[in-house]
Amino acid sequence: MILKKYCFLVFVAFVFQNTIAQEQKNKTIDSVKTQKLDEVVISPFHINNRLQNTPASIGILSKKDLLQNNATDITTVINTIPGVFMQSSNFTTTRISIRGIGARTPYGTNKIRAFYGSIPLTSGNSETVIDDIDLENIGQIEVIKGPLSSIYGAGLGGAILISPQLSKTNGQNASISSVFGSFGLLKNSLNYSLNEKSSSLNISYHNLKTDGWRENSAYNREGITLAGELFRKKNNKLTYFSNYTYLKAFIPSSISKEVFESNPKLGAPTWVASKGFKEYKSSLAGLAYDFKINDHLNNSTSVFVNYKDSNEPRPFDILRQYTFGTGGRTQFSGNFKIAKTENQFIAGIEYFTDNYNGNTFENLYKNNNGQGSLQGNQITETDQRRHFYNIFTQIRSLLSDEFEIQAGLNYNETHFELTNFLPNKTSTEKYSYDGIFSPQLSFLFKPNEERTLYFSASRGFSLPATEETLTSTGNINPDIKPESGYNFEVGGKFYFFNKNLYTEFAVYRMEIKDLLVAKRIGDDQYEGVNAGKTFHEGIEILAKHNWLINHFFTLNSFIGASLGKYEFKDFVDSGNDFSGNKLTGVSANKINAGIILNTSLGLYFSVDFQFTDKIPLNDDNSAYSDSYKIINLKTGYRFEILQNLNTNFAFGINNVTNEKYASLILPNALPVGTSSPRYYYPGLPVNYYGTVSLNYLF
């Protein structure tokens, strides 16, 4: 059955692209027209910088892709990548899963590592947050799907690499932009860049706020980003980058199916009454030094620091958290010959440590005369110290013009220490996991410069989050083990029609053992167990096409689709056998498509479409969310006001058909008393936005 679905999906993608595919002449065209699809360049931490020669499935979002919608929410654009599913509730609560990995995480994202430049965005608690970085401060995003990168820690889900925005044009550039829209949406941004021969500077500020469309859902975020290069010469450069974010977001929380269908604007009553919110200040900063040792050897070394100070009043308590992390990374890269065979290599080590302090207090909101949360007596105090290191290496051997092989190995050791001060007497526990080896082997066949086929086999792992390591008493469970699994993948990347059509596909199969389950046994109390195995298989297809219709019109189009089968292979939890059930919390099937029509006058129009299949809400598959279809429209006008002064006006409508859908679900939500489980975070109804920007090149 699934093979028939695969064939149907391939057929749909083929028909869609070939209805508009025509071979075009190579012409030089301005920014409002299209041009041949450029060779995609990936970050310098890979063993080569060409996507075409990488035997892995990597989703790429360019600067243009990131700003395609309203430049406020990354969810819409990241979901255009096949196999990647991001759920979001009013910017505040998000979850990213890749090929089903990480779908059952109650809140937030884990089992995926993320980096901003060379700075890890993933904490020692395995939690990843990418929402703090403004889309206008990102140069490119790469999503490595599956444990195919030894260099980035061999995470089961993969890795997300965010490149800071660095100036690419000489001289000075200043810009200002505003976004305004439904439900009090307002975003203002200021940017300035300077690029000279030996240095560059990029500094930007943004403020994003919305009143929210649900009860208790107002949101406010502001941040400043600084990045650039110093001492830039032929053989070396120093890169610096930093980001500061302040956020305060009120939380409406999830609602039951009955409320979702009758009045989705409502928030959970206890969260509304307590005026629950999340507030934090976070900073990260890093330095990276790249230098060429000789013609065959280079080094890149980076150090970083980050901290986060968080306050989260919840109906059942008030949580205060502080995290301070530091670390460093160094890697050597180069090339050598064995006989006539060219070889390239990367080898290095990454070290990370962080200190976490968490405290809970009584929330006396019921005795606060309707004023919301009020801090009472302290309930618990916990300290955690976590550190790990990864030793990694990867080699690429060019056996011939058509054939090459890549191999890699990652070794991880993780240690942590837990101290509970309250509610009982002070107790300290130390624990570490056995060292984990994660190998990777890939073969690449390249019949010509425009077409490649690859096969890869790799092993990955995911470390438990804190709640997954604990017993019901809050102590470390020494029987917990990391999840691990093997991934097998076949794929291809092809250019056609003089590089006006780019297509790629990937077929994968992964089995995860020692499945981590954090069973919720209280409002903020969990118990972790290794409960079994999951099975992940699927196919992903992507096609992009550029078409010069005539001297006036040009058309860009894309389609991305993923069709998967994610299920529990061997899963028994609390005496219940869920083996054979569909994996909770993720849609196995997803299709995205879009068209952008440009004119030589600067006018443009775009439409994009997303279909998301139904999602199992619990492990016994007794409840599902409905499938949904979202259509977004945008039109705009770019033109030059004066020499070197450009402007862009745009207007957009998201969710044109006013589809009612769950933009985020809470897997395995428990009923409270006689009420139904609160699985649903409703997505935005039809909403409108406008943007205006000015850019001046000195």
N, C-alpha and C positions, 0 to 999 in steps of 0.2 A: 504493500500500500504506500509506504513512504517513498519507494522508488518511483511510483507513478507520480506522486506529488513533485518529486525532484524534476522529473522529465517535463512536467507541465510548467514548472517555474522557469526552467531553461528556455522552453518554447516561448513563454510570455516575454522574457527578457530579449530574446532574439527578435521577435516580431516588433517589439517596441522600438528597438534601436534601428532595425533595418527599414522601417517605414520612413526614416528621415536620413539615413546614411547615404551620403554621396561623396565621392572623392573630390577634394578641393585643392586648388593651387595654393602654394605657400605664399602668403602675402603679409606685408607689414601693416598692422592695424592699430588704431589708437585704443585707449583704455575702455571706451564704451562699446567697442566691437569685440569679436572673438578672434582667436588665433589658434594655430596648431597646439595640441595638448603638449605642454612642456614635460620633459623628463623630470620626474618627481625626485627631489633631493631630500634625504632624510638626515637626522641629527648625526653629528660626528662621532657619537659613542658607538655606532654600529661598525662592523668590520669593513663595510663599504658604504658609500653615501648614495647609491642608486637603488631606488625601490625595485627596479626591474631585476636587479641581480641579488635580491634578498629572498632566500628560500623560506619565507614566512608570510603569513597573512597580516598585513599592517594597514589599518585604516588611517587615512590622512585627511586632516581638515586644514585647509589653507586660511590665510587671513580673510580672503574674500568669502569663504564658506562660513567662517565664524560670525561675520557681520551680515549674513544673508537675511536674517529675520529682524528682530528689533534691538539686537546688541545688548540685551539684558539677561537672557536666560540661555545657558549652554545646553539645556535638555533637548530643545528642538533640533539643534544642529548635530549633536553627538549621536542622536538616534538615526541619523542618515547613514551611519556606518553599519553594514550588515553584521549581525552577530552581537552587536552591542545594544543593550537595553537600559536606558536611564529613566528612572521614575523620580518625580519631583512634586513636592507640595509647597506651592507659594514660596519658592526659593529656599525655604527653611529646612526641610527634611528631604534628603535625596538618597537614592540607592542606585549604584551602577552594577550590572551583572554582564559578564562576557561569556557567551556560549553557555549560559545557565549557571556559571560559577558565581557564587555570592548572592543568589536569589533569595535564600532563606534567612539572610541577615535581618533581624528585627527592625533595626533603625541604622541608617548610614550605610557606608560601603566598606567591606573588607575583602580579603582574598585577592586584592588587586593592588599593586604598588604604583605610586605616581611620583613624578619628579617635576620640579620647576627648575629648568636648567639642570644642574647637578644636585639640587637640594631636594631631599626626600619630602614629599607631602604626606607620606604615610607615617603615622606615629608608631611607637613601640608597641602600642595596643592593637596594631594591625588596622586601625581606622584611617580611611583616606577621605580628605575633603579637598575638592578642586574648585568649589564655588566661590571662594574668597577672591580669586584672581579675576579681575575685570577682563571681559572678552577683548576689549580694545587694546589691552596690554599684552596680548598673546600673538606671537608671530606665526606659530603653527602648532598643531596637536597631532601626535602620532599615538595610535592605539595598537599595541602588539597583542594579538589575540592568542591566548594559550601560553603554555610554558616553553616558548620557543626562543627565549633570550636568556642565555646564561649570564650575560653581562648585567641584566637588571633584576637578578635575584630568583629567576625561575619560578615565579608565582604561578599558581594553578590557573588563575583567571587571565593573567598577563600583566601588562604594564601600560601606563599612560604617561607619555613624555610631552611636557609643555615647554615650548621654546619661548623665552622672553622676547618681547618686541624690541628689536635693535634697528637703528636707522640704517637704511641702505642707500640713501641719496646724500650727496655731498652738500655741505652748507647747513643752514638752519631751516627748521620747519616748525610751524606752530599751527595748532588746530583747536577748535572748540566745537562741541556737538551737544545736542539736547534731544532727548526722547520723551514724549509725553503720550499718555494713553488712558484707557479705561481704568476705573477703580483707583484713581489718584496716582497712576504710574508717572514718575518723573525721574529722569536720569540726566545729570549734567556731567560733562567730561572736559578736562583741559589737558592738552598734551604739548610738550615742547621737546624737540630733538636737535642735536648738534652733531655733525659728523665731519671730522677733520682727518688729516693724514695719519696721525698717530693715536687718536683717541676719539671716543664718541660718548654722547650723553643722551639718555632718554628719561624724561620725568613726566609723570602723569598723575592726575587726581580725578577721582570720580565720586559721585554721590548718587545712590539709587534708593528710591523710596516708593512705597505704594500703601494705600489704605487697606488693600486686600478686599476680596469679594465675599469672604466668609466672616463670621463673627470672630473677633479676637485674632485677626490675621494681618495687622499692620506690620510693615517691614521697613527697616532703615539700615543701609550699609554705606560706609564711605571708606575710601582707601587711597593710599598713595604708593606709587611704584617707581623705583629708581633702578636703571640698568644701563650698562654701557661697557666700553673697553678702554683700557689705558696701556701705555707703553707698547703700542701696536707696531710691530716691525715684521720683516719678512719671515722670521723664524720664531717669533714668540708674541704673546699678548696676555694681558691680565683682564679677565672679565669680572665685573661686579654686578650683583643684582640683589634687590631687597624689596620687600612688600610689607606694608602695614595695613591692617584692616580693623575697623570697629563695626560691630554688628549688634543690632537689637531687633529681634524678630518675635512677635507674639505667635503663640501656637494654638490653632483651633483644634488640633488632634484629629483622630479618625472618628468616623461615625458608622452606625449600623446600616444595613441594606435598606431598612424601612425609611430611615431619615434621608439616606442618599437619594431614594426615589421620590420622596415627597417634598423635601426642603433641604437641598444640599448646602445652602448658605449657613446653616446652623453649625456651630462647633460643639464639641463634647461638653455637656453641662458643667462638669467639674473644672475643666480647663477654662471655660468662660468665666465661671464664678471666681476662680483664683487668679484670673488674668495672667495665666501662665505664659512665660516667655523664655527665650534664650538670648543671653547677652555675653559678648566676649570681645576681648582685644587680642589680636594675634600678630606676630611679627616673624619674619624670616629674613635671613641675610646670608650671603655667601660670596666667596671669592674663588675663582678658578684660573689657574695659570697653565697655559699651553705653550710648550716650547719644543723645538726640533733639536734633538741631540746630534744626529747626523743624517745622512741621506736615507738611512734605513731604519731609524728609530726615533719615535716621538713620545712625549709624556704629557699627560694632562692630570693635574692635581687640584683638588678642590676641598675647601673646608666650609662648614655652615653652622649656623645656630638658629634655633627657632623657639618661640615660647607662645603659650596661650593661657590666658586668664579668663575663666568662664564662670558665669552665674546663671543658674537655670531653676527658677521657682516652678515647681510642679505641684499638682493637687495633693500628692501623697508625701512630698517633702521638698526641701530646697537643696539643690546640689551645687556645691562650689568646687571647682577643679582648677588646678594649676599644673601645667606641663612645661618643662624646660628640656630641650634636646640639643645635642651637639653631635658632630661627626665629621668624617672626612672620607675622601675617596682618591685613589691614585691608580692610573692605568697606563701601561706602556703599549704602544702600537707600532707596527713596522712591517717590514717585508724581508724575505730572504729566498734564496734559491736552493733547491736540492736537485742536482743534475740540471735539467732544463725546465723543471717545474717551478713556477712562481708560487710563492706562499705569502699570505698576509696573516697577521696575528694580533690579538689583543689579550693582555693579561693584567690583572690588578687585584686590588683588595678594597673593600668598603667596610667602614666601621660606623656603628650608630649606637648612641646611648641616650636615654631620656629618664628624667625623674618626674614622677607623677604624684600629686597629693590630691586626695578627694575627701570631701567632708559633706555630710548630710545634716540638715536641721529640720526641726518641725516646721510645718507650714500652717500658720494659725489664721488662714484666710477666712474661715467661718466665723471668727471672732473679731473681724476687722471692719465691720460696718459697711460691707460691700466695696471696700477699697482695694480688694485684691490680696495678693500674697503678703504675709507678715512673718518674718523669721522668728522662730522660737528656740527651744533648747537644742543643743547638738545631739545627734543620734549616733553617728559613726565618724571615724577618721581612719583613713587608709593611706599608706605610702607604698609606692611601687617603684622599683629601680629595674630598668630593662636595658639590656644591651645585646647586640649581636654583631657578627661580622660575616661577610661573604667573600670568599676567595673565588675568582672566576678567570676563565681563559676561553678563548675561541680562536680557531684557525680556519683559514680558507685556502684551499689548494686548487689552483687553476690547472687541471690536468690536461686540458686542450682548449681550443677556441670554443668548443661546443659544450664541454663538460667540466663541472667543478664539484668539489665536495667541501662541506663545512662541518666542523665538529666543535663541541663546547662542553665545558664542565663547570658547575657551580658547587661550592661546598659552604654550608651554613652551620654555624653554631650559635645558639641562643640561650641566654641565661637571664633569670629574673629573680627578684627578691620582693616578698610581700610582707608588710608590717601592718597589723591591725592594732590601733590604739584604743578604739572604742567599738562596741559597747562594753566588752570585757577587758581584762587586763592585757597589757601589751604582749603581742606574740609576733615573732618573725620567722618566716619560712623562706628557704632558698630552693630553687629548682632550676634544672636545665634539661634541654632535650638532647638526645643523642645527635651527633653530627649527621647532616643530611647531604648526600651526594646526589646531584641532579645532572645527568648527562644529556646531550643533545647531538643528533647526527642528521645531516641533510644532504641531499643530492640535487644538483641543478643542471638541467639540460637547456642549452641556449642555441637553437638552430640558426638564429640570426640576432641582430641587435634589437629587434622589435618584439621578439616572442621568447618566452621562457616557460619551462615546466619544472616543478620541483616536488620532491618527497621529503618529509621530515618525520623523525621520531624523537620524542623528548619526554623527560620526567620532570614533574614540578611538585611543589608543596605549598601548603598554606599554614601559617602559624595560628594557634588559637587566639582569639580575642580574650580579654580578661575574664568576661563573664562565662566564657567557655572553659576556663581552667578551674572554676571554683566548685566546691561542694555546697550543699544547702546551708551549711553553717558559715560560709564565707571564707573557708580555708582552701588551700591549693589541693587539687585532686592529682596525686602523683601518677594515676593511671592514664591521664589524658595524653594523647599523641597528636602530632600534626597530621592534617590530611595530606595525602599524596596520591599521585596518579600518573598514568602514561597517556600521552597524546600522539596519535598518528594522523598525518595530514598529507593530502595530495592537492596541488594547486597549479594554476597557470596565470600568466600575465601577458596580454597581447595588445599591440597597436595595429590598427588597420587604417586604410584609406589615407595614406600619407600622414599618419599620426593625428587624424581628426577623430578617430574612434579608439577609445581605450576600454578594454574589458579584462576582468579577472574573475577567477572562481577558486573556491577552496572546499574540499570535502574532508571532514575530520571525524575522528572517533576517539573518545576519552572515557576512561573509567576511573572513578575516584573511590578510594578505600579509606577506612577510618573516618567516615563522615562525622563532622563535628555538629553537635546539636546543643544549643543553649536553651534548656527548658525553663520557661518562665514559671516560677513558683510563688511570686509575689509581685507587688507593684514595680519594684526595681531589684528583684532578687531572682537569680538564675542558677541553674545547676547544669554543668556541662558533662556530656558523655560522647564517646565515639560509638555511633549507633549503626554503622553499616556502610553500604556502597551506593553510589549513583552512577548513572550511565548517560553520556552525552554524545550524540552524533548529529551531523547535519551537513547542509550544503549552503554556501554563501556565494552570491553573484553580485558583481558590480559592473556597470557600464556607463561611460561618459562620452558624450558626443558634442562636437562643435561643427556648426554648419553655417557657412557664409551664403545666405540666401541670394542676396544681390548687394549692390553698393550701399544700400540703405538699411537692410535688415540682417541681423545675425541671430543665431539661435544656439543656446547651450542647453543640453538636456542630460539627465542622469536617471538611472534606476538602480536601486540596491535592494536585495531581497535575501532573507535567511529563512530556511525551513529546517526545523530541528526536531529531534526526539530526545527529550530529557526525562529521565524516570529514575525511580528508586529501584536498584537491582536487588539489594539485600538490605532491608531496613526494618528493624523491629525496635519500637520505642514504647516503653512502659507496658510491655505485653501485647501491644498492637502491631500486627504485621502489615506494613505498608508496601511490601515488595511488589513491584510491577506498577505501582501508581505513578502518575505524572509528578514531576518535580514542582514543588510549591513556589509561588511567587514570581514566575517568569512566563512570558509568552514565548512559545516555541517557534511561532511563525510571525514574520514581520516584513512588510514591504514599504519602501519609500521611493518616491519618484518626484521629479521636478523639471520645470522648463523655465528658462530665462530668455526673454526676447529683448534684444538691444537694438537701438537705432543710432544712426550717425549723428542725429541731433542731440543725443544725450538722454532721450526718453527711454525708459525701460519698464518691463512688466515681468513679474514672476508668479508662478503658482507652484506650490509643493503639496504633496499628499503623503499621508502615513496611514497604513493599516496595521493594527495590532490585534492579534488573535486573543481569544479568551485566556484567562490566567487562573490556575488552581489556587484557591485561597487557603487551603489547609492540606495536611499530609494525607488525610483519608479521602481527599478529592470529593467531598460531599458538597462543596460550594465552589462556584466559579464566578469571576467577574465577566461581564459581557465583552465581546470584541468591539472595536470601535474604529472609525475612520475620521481623520482630521484633515481638513483642507485649509491652507493659508494662502492669502493673496498679498501682493505688494506691488506698488508702482512708484516710480520716482523720476527725477529729472536732475541730471548732472550738467553743469555748465561753468564756463569761466567768466567771472564778473569783470575782473581786471587781469592784466598780465600777472601770472603766478598766484592769483587769488581765485580759488575754485570753491564751489558750493554744491551741496546735494540736498534736495528736498525729497522726502519719501512719505508715503502713506500706506498702511497695511491693515489687513483684517485677518485675525487668527481665529481658527475654528469657525469658519464661515457658516457652516450648517448648524451651528449651536448644538453639537453632539454632546450628549451627557455620558461622561466616561470617568473611570477612576484613574487619575494621573499617578497615584501611588497606592499600593495596598499593603496592609500589615499582615504578614503571613502568620497563620495559626493564632489569630487573635482569640482571647478567651472571653466568654460572657461574664458580665458583672451582675451578680444576683440573678434576677429573672430576665434581664435585658439580653438582646441578641449580641453576638460578637461584633466588635467595631473594626471591620476589615477595611473600610473605604476612606480614602482621601480624594474628594471630588476634584476634577480638573476644571480649569477656567471655561466658562461659557464663551460665546462669541465676544470678542473684544477687539478694540481698535487702537491704533497707535500712529503717531507721526514723528518724523525725525527731521532735523535740520542741522547741517554742519558746514563749517567754513575751514578751509585749509590754505595756509599761506606759505610759500616757499621763498625764503630770503635770497 
